[in-house]
Amino acid sequence: MSRLLRIALREYLSYVRTVGFWLSLCAMPVLMAGLITVPSMVDKAVPPPRLAIVDRSAERLGPRLAAALREDGGPPLILVAPPAAATAAGDAQAAGRALRLELGADPARLDAAVVLRGRGEGVSADLWTRNLADRDLEGRLHADLAQVLRRQALADAGVASALVARADRIDPAVTVFSPKAAAGRVSLRDRLPALAGFGMGFLLWSMVLTAAQILIGSVIEEKSNRILEVLLTSASVPEIMGGKILGAAGVTVSVLAVWGLLGSTIMGVAAPAIGADLVSVLLAKGLLAYFALYLAAGYLMYASVFVAIGAFCETPREAQTLLAPVMLTLSIPLVFMAQSIRHPDAPILGALSWIPPFTPFLMVARAASGPPGWQVAATLGLMAATTAVLVWVCGRAFRAGALGRVKISFSLSPNDKGRAGGRGLGSGPDRIRS
């Protein structure tokens, strides 16, 4: 055990002392801050679109559509006078051709234009826009034009405009109750287990990816530098594997602990009530222990595979080839974890939870639904058995890959064997294999 811990400490310090570790430690908070602030900065930097409305509808709905667009809560719109060529066109098709030329002539004059055509309930809109990727304006135009047409239909039916406006202001209150809620009424605290389960599943996924990079790179580097040969003469294969897995886990936990401390500090300042509820949810009903068991079993299962992959590879390119099927397997639970927030009891999630490579991810994601105790015990037992088998198989594979490299390094030419004579160099591999 002492040798295993020394190997783990060596693995941990060898990675922590690198510049890349500190860069990755600082990169994630900076990236998260950028993801939060950059969209709002871009929205503020982009000027509001200049929109023109060419009204060729029978009811002349252009002014009412303009008013509805102004009242909408989306990005502000600047209504400009329609281009003269489009207004003077004989029909909607001719107006569209004129707008096409107008939008391509001078980007500073016009960003988008709407051509209204038809009559009654058959009124439709042609949207000409310079920005092909912006779907926001299209959605707002559809919703606001539908509202204008509904109001027009009610007015044609003799409904007073004041009554229509009063009906538009109706906003019923909906309160959600559930037998699973602590107080009957569903609150944010009742929804936190689902979010926490998804977060824990994504946490395990991040740990596995980090372990893949650390473990495979470490084994390949030590094989090329013949450090692994020295370790094999002084420690057993289980001790080397265990030390490497434990050291990589220490690196990952250190990074996640710093990020978690930073996140909890921000939450404690910005939303202390939510932070307190999250802590109480994790500590209630053994949920934290539930997460810890699945995370530990899942990490050990995948880490053993990564160590074995590294033992059979001489270059990172070879490792990427063998790692591709594992990455494909990891992508499957990532797709289904997002669905577990809304549908934790979906039959497909329950079925996939019994497949060991997916079990740790999906069982923690399903924590909010409160899986039956027998199911938790059975999946944990299946995970433990699978992990034990994988550790044994990967240990054998690691020994075969590592000793294969050692045997090559100890092989001597016939002349070298003659010169070695009584020094017994040829017995090195046999001694190590024993």
C-alpha positions in Angstrom: 0.0 0.0 0.0 2.9 2.4 0.8 4.3 1.9 -2.7 0.9 2.5 -4.3 0.6 5.7 -2.4 4.1 6.8 -3.4 3.4 6.1 -7.0 0.1 8.0 -6.7 1.9 11.0 -5.1 4.5 10.9 -7.9 1.9 10.9 -10.6 0.0 13.7 -8.9 3.0 16.0 -8.4 4.4 15.3 -11.9 1.2 16.7 -13.4 0.6 19.5 -10.9 4.0 20.9 -11.5 3.4 21.4 -15.2 2.3 24.7 -16.7 -0.5 23.0 -18.6 -2.2 22.1 -15.3 -2.3 25.7 -14.1 -3.5 26.9 -17.5 -6.3 24.4 -17.6 -7.2 25.3 -14.0 -7.6 28.9 -14.9 -9.0 28.4 -18.4 -12.4 27.0 -17.3 -13.5 29.9 -15.1 -12.4 32.4 -17.8 -14.3 30.4 -20.4 -17.4 30.2 -18.3 -17.2 34.0 -17.6 -16.8 34.6 -21.3 -19.8 32.4 -22.1 -21.9 34.4 -19.7 -20.8 37.9 -20.6 -19.9 37.7 -24.3 -23.5 37.1 -25.6 -24.8 40.2 -23.8 -21.8 42.2 -25.0 -22.4 41.2 -28.6 -26.2 42.0 -28.3 -25.3 45.5 -27.0 -22.7 46.0 -29.7 -25.0 45.1 -32.6 -27.2 48.0 -33.7 -31.0 47.3 -33.8 -32.1 46.2 -37.3 -33.6 48.7 -39.7 -36.9 47.2 -40.8 -39.2 48.4 -43.6 -42.8 47.2 -44.0 -44.3 47.2 -47.5 -48.1 46.9 -46.9 -49.9 45.3 -49.9 -52.6 43.7 -47.8 -56.3 44.4 -48.4 -56.9 45.6 -44.8 -53.7 47.7 -44.6 -52.4 45.9 -41.6 -48.9 47.5 -41.8 -49.4 50.1 -39.1 -50.9 47.6 -36.7 -48.0 45.2 -37.3 -45.5 47.9 -36.7 -47.2 48.7 -33.4 -47.2 45.1 -32.4 -43.5 44.8 -33.2 -42.7 47.8 -31.1 -44.7 46.4 -28.2 -42.9 43.1 -28.4 -40.3 42.4 -25.7 -37.5 41.3 -28.0 -34.7 43.4 -29.4 -35.7 46.9 -30.4 -36.7 47.5 -34.0 -36.3 50.7 -36.0 -39.2 51.2 -38.5 -38.1 53.1 -41.6 -40.1 54.3 -44.6 -40.4 51.6 -47.3 -38.2 52.0 -50.3 -40.0 54.0 -53.0 -39.4 51.3 -55.7 -41.0 48.6 -53.5 -44.0 50.8 -52.6 -44.6 51.7 -56.2 -44.4 48.1 -57.4 -47.6 46.7 -59.0 -47.7 43.5 -56.9 -46.0 41.7 -54.1 -43.6 39.8 -56.4 -42.4 43.1 -57.9 -42.0 44.6 -54.5 -39.9 41.6 -53.4 -37.6 42.0 -56.5 -37.2 45.7 -55.6 -36.4 44.9 -52.0 -33.8 42.3 -53.1 -32.0 45.0 -55.0 -32.4 47.4 -52.1 -30.9 45.1 -49.5 -27.9 44.4 -51.7 -27.3 48.0 -52.6 -26.2 49.6 -49.4 -25.8 47.7 -46.1 -26.2 51.0 -44.2 -29.7 51.7 -45.4 -31.7 48.6 -44.7 -31.4 45.3 -42.8 -34.7 43.6 -43.4 -38.1 44.3 -45.0 -41.6 42.7 -44.8 -44.0 42.5 -47.6 -47.6 42.0 -46.5 -50.0 40.5 -49.0 -53.4 38.9 -49.3 -56.7 39.6 -47.5 -58.6 38.4 -44.5 -57.4 35.2 -42.9 -55.2 34.6 -45.9 -52.8 37.4 -45.2 -49.2 36.3 -45.3 -45.8 38.0 -45.0 -42.6 37.7 -47.0 -39.5 38.5 -44.9 -36.4 39.8 -46.8 -33.4 39.9 -44.5 -29.7 40.4 -44.8 -28.9 38.1 -41.9 -29.6 34.5 -42.8 -28.8 33.1 -39.4 -31.1 35.4 -37.4 -34.3 33.4 -36.6 -35.5 35.8 -33.9 -37.0 38.3 -36.2 -38.8 35.6 -38.1 -40.3 34.2 -35.0 -41.4 37.6 -33.7 -42.9 38.5 -37.0 -44.9 35.3 -37.1 -46.3 35.7 -33.6 -47.1 39.4 -33.9 -48.8 39.0 -37.3 -50.9 36.2 -35.9 -51.9 38.5 -33.0 -52.9 41.3 -35.5 -54.9 38.9 -37.6 -56.8 37.5 -34.5 -57.6 41.0 -33.4 -58.8 41.8 -36.9 -61.0 38.7 -37.0 -62.6 39.6 -33.7 -63.2 43.2 -34.8 -64.8 41.9 -38.0 -67.1 39.7 -35.9 -68.3 42.8 -34.0 -66.2 42.4 -30.8 -65.3 45.8 -29.3 -61.6 46.7 -29.4 -61.7 47.4 -25.6 -62.9 43.9 -25.0 -60.2 42.4 -27.2 -57.5 44.4 -25.4 -58.9 43.3 -22.1 -58.8 39.6 -23.2 -55.2 40.1 -24.3 -54.3 41.2 -20.7 -55.6 38.0 -19.1 -52.7 36.2 -17.4 -53.9 33.2 -15.4 -51.7 31.9 -12.5 -50.7 28.3 -12.6 -49.4 26.6 -9.5 -47.7 23.2 -9.7 -48.3 20.5 -7.1 -46.8 17.0 -6.8 -46.9 14.2 -4.3 -43.1 14.1 -4.5 -42.8 17.7 -3.4 -42.0 18.2 0.3 -44.7 20.8 0.9 -47.1 19.6 -1.8 -46.4 22.7 -3.9 -43.5 22.3 -6.3 -40.6 24.8 -5.7 -37.1 25.2 -7.0 -35.8 23.1 -4.2 -37.9 20.2 -5.4 -36.4 20.5 -8.8 -32.8 20.8 -7.6 -32.2 16.9 -7.3 -32.8 16.6 -11.1 -30.3 19.4 -11.8 -27.9 18.0 -9.3 -28.1 14.5 -10.9 -27.4 15.9 -14.3 -24.5 17.9 -12.8 -23.0 14.9 -11.2 -23.4 12.8 -14.4 -21.6 15.6 -16.3 -19.0 15.8 -13.5 -18.2 12.1 -13.9 -18.0 12.5 -17.7 -15.5 15.3 -17.3 -13.5 13.2 -14.8 -13.3 10.3 -17.3 -12.1 12.5 -20.1 -9.5 14.1 -17.9 -8.3 10.7 -16.7 -8.0 9.5 -20.3 -5.6 12.3 -21.2 -3.6 11.9 -18.0 -3.3 8.1 -17.8 -2.7 7.3 -21.4 -0.1 10.1 -21.7 1.6 9.1 -18.5 1.9 5.4 -19.5 3.2 6.2 -23.0 5.7 8.7 -21.7 7.1 6.2 -19.1 7.3 3.5 -21.6 9.3 5.6 -24.1 11.6 6.9 -21.3 11.9 3.4 -19.7 10.7 4.6 -16.4 8.1 1.9 -16.4 10.9 -0.7 -16.5 12.3 0.7 -13.3 8.9 0.7 -11.6 8.3 -2.9 -12.6 11.4 -4.0 -10.8 10.3 -2.4 -7.5 6.5 -2.6 -7.5 3.8 -5.0 -8.6 1.5 -4.3 -11.5 -1.6 -3.7 -9.3 0.4 -1.2 -7.3 1.5 0.6 -10.4 -2.0 0.7 -11.9 -3.6 1.7 -8.6 -1.1 4.4 -8.0 -1.6 5.9 -11.5 -5.4 5.8 -11.2 -5.3 7.3 -7.7 -2.8 10.0 -8.8 -4.9 10.9 -11.9 -8.0 11.0 -9.6 -6.2 13.4 -7.3 -5.4 15.7 -10.2 -9.0 15.7 -11.4 -10.4 16.2 -7.9 -8.0 19.1 -7.3 -9.2 20.9 -10.4 -12.9 20.3 -9.8 -12.5 21.3 -6.1 -11.1 24.7 -7.2 -13.8 25.2 -9.7 -16.5 24.1 -7.2 -15.1 26.4 -4.6 -15.2 29.3 -7.1 -18.7 28.4 -8.2 -20.0 28.0 -4.7 -18.5 31.4 -3.7 -20.2 33.1 -6.6 -23.5 31.3 -5.8 -23.2 32.3 -2.2 -22.9 35.9 -3.1 -25.4 36.0 -6.0 -28.0 33.5 -4.8 -27.4 32.4 -1.2 -30.8 30.8 -0.8 -30.3 28.5 -3.8 -26.9 27.5 -2.5 -28.3 26.6 0.9 -31.1 24.6 -0.7 -28.6 22.7 -2.9 -26.5 21.8 0.1 -29.5 20.6 2.0 -30.7 18.5 -1.0 -27.3 16.8 -1.3 -27.1 16.0 2.4 -30.7 14.8 2.6 -31.6 11.1 2.2 -28.0 10.0 1.5 -28.0 11.6 -1.9 -24.3 12.6 -1.6 -23.3 9.0 -0.7 -25.4 7.8 -3.6 -23.5 10.0 -6.0 -20.2 9.1 -4.5 -20.7 5.4 -5.0 -21.6 5.6 -8.7 -18.9 8.2 -9.4 -16.2 6.1 -7.8 -17.2 2.9 -9.5 -17.6 4.6 -12.9 -14.3 6.3 -12.7 -12.4 3.2 -11.6 -14.0 1.2 -14.5 -13.0 3.7 -17.2 -9.6 4.5 -15.7 -8.6 0.8 -15.7 -9.4 0.7 -19.5 -7.3 3.8 -20.1 -4.2 2.4 -18.3 -4.5 -0.8 -20.4 -4.8 1.2 -23.6 -1.7 3.2 -22.7 0.3 0.0 -22.0 -0.3 -1.3 -25.6 0.6 2.0 -27.3 4.0 3.4 -28.3 2.7 6.8 -29.6 -0.3 9.1 -29.0 -1.5 8.3 -32.5 -1.9 4.6 -31.6 -3.7 5.6 -28.4 -6.2 7.8 -30.3 -7.1 4.8 -32.6 -7.8 2.6 -29.6 -9.5 5.4 -27.7 -12.1 6.1 -30.4 -14.5 3.2 -29.4 -14.4 4.4 -25.8 -15.2 7.9 -26.8 -18.1 6.7 -28.9 -19.4 4.8 -25.9 -19.1 7.9 -23.7 -21.1 10.0 -26.1 -24.2 7.8 -25.7 -25.0 8.6 -22.0 -24.2 12.3 -22.6 -27.1 12.4 -25.1 -29.5 10.8 -22.7 -28.5 12.6 -19.5 -30.0 15.9 -20.8 -33.3 14.1 -21.2 -33.3 12.8 -17.7 -34.0 16.2 -16.3 -37.5 16.2 -17.9 -38.1 12.4 -18.2 -36.2 10.6 -15.4 -38.6 7.7 -15.6 -38.4 7.1 -19.3 -38.3 3.4 -20.1 -35.2 3.8 -22.4 -33.3 5.5 -19.6 -34.2 2.7 -17.2 -33.1 0.1 -19.7 -29.8 1.8 -20.5 -29.1 2.1 -16.7 -28.5 -1.7 -16.6 -25.7 -1.6 -19.2 -22.5 -1.1 -17.1 -20.7 1.4 -19.4 -23.8 3.7 -19.1 -24.9 2.8 -15.5 -22.9 5.4 -13.5 -23.9 8.3 -15.7 -27.6 7.5 -16.0 -28.2 6.3 -12.5 -26.9 9.6 -11.0 -28.9 11.5 -13.6 -32.1 9.6 -12.6 -31.6 10.4 -8.9 -34.4 12.9 -8.9 -37.0 10.2 -9.7 -35.9 8.2 -6.7 -35.2 4.8 -8.3 -36.3 1.8 -6.2 -33.9 0.6 -3.6 -33.6 -2.9 -5.2 -32.7 -1.2 -8.5 -30.0 0.9 -6.8 -28.5 -2.1 -5.0 -28.7 -4.3 -8.2 -27.0 -1.7 -10.4 -24.3 -1.0 -7.9 -23.7 -4.8 -7.6 -23.5 -5.1 -11.3 -21.2 -2.1 -11.5 -18.9 -3.6 -8.8 -18.7 -7.0 -10.5 -18.0 -5.3 -13.9 -15.4 -3.1 -12.4 -13.7 -6.0 -10.7 -13.6 -8.0 -13.9 -12.3 -5.0 -15.9 -9.6 -4.3 -13.3 -8.5 -7.9 -13.5 -8.5 -8.0 -17.3 -6.9 -4.6 -17.6 -4.3 -5.6 -15.1 -3.4 -8.6 -17.2 -3.3 -6.4 -20.3 -1.2 -3.8 -18.6 1.3 -6.5 -17.5 1.4 -8.0 -21.1 1.9 -4.6 -22.7 4.4 -3.3 -20.2 6.4 -6.5 -20.0 6.4 -6.8 -23.8 8.2 -3.5 -23.9 10.6 -4.6 -21.1 11.4 -7.8 -22.9 12.3 -5.9 -26.1 14.5 -3.5 -24.1 16.4 -6.4 -22.5 16.9 -8.4 -25.7 20.6 -8.7 -26.7 22.4 -9.5 -29.9 24.5 -12.7 -30.0 27.7 -10.8 -29.5 26.2 -8.9 -26.5 25.1 -12.2 -25.0 28.6 -13.6 -25.3 30.1 -10.5 -23.7 27.5 -10.6 -21.0 28.8 -14.0 -19.9 28.3 -14.5 -16.3 26.7 -11.2 -15.6 23.2 -12.8 -16.2 21.7 -10.0 -18.1 19.5 -12.5 -20.1 17.7 -13.4 -16.9 16.2 -9.9 -16.5 12.8 -10.5 -18.2 12.3 -13.8 -16.5 13.0 -12.3 -13.1 10.5 -9.4 -13.8 7.8 -11.7 -15.1 8.0 -13.8 -12.0 
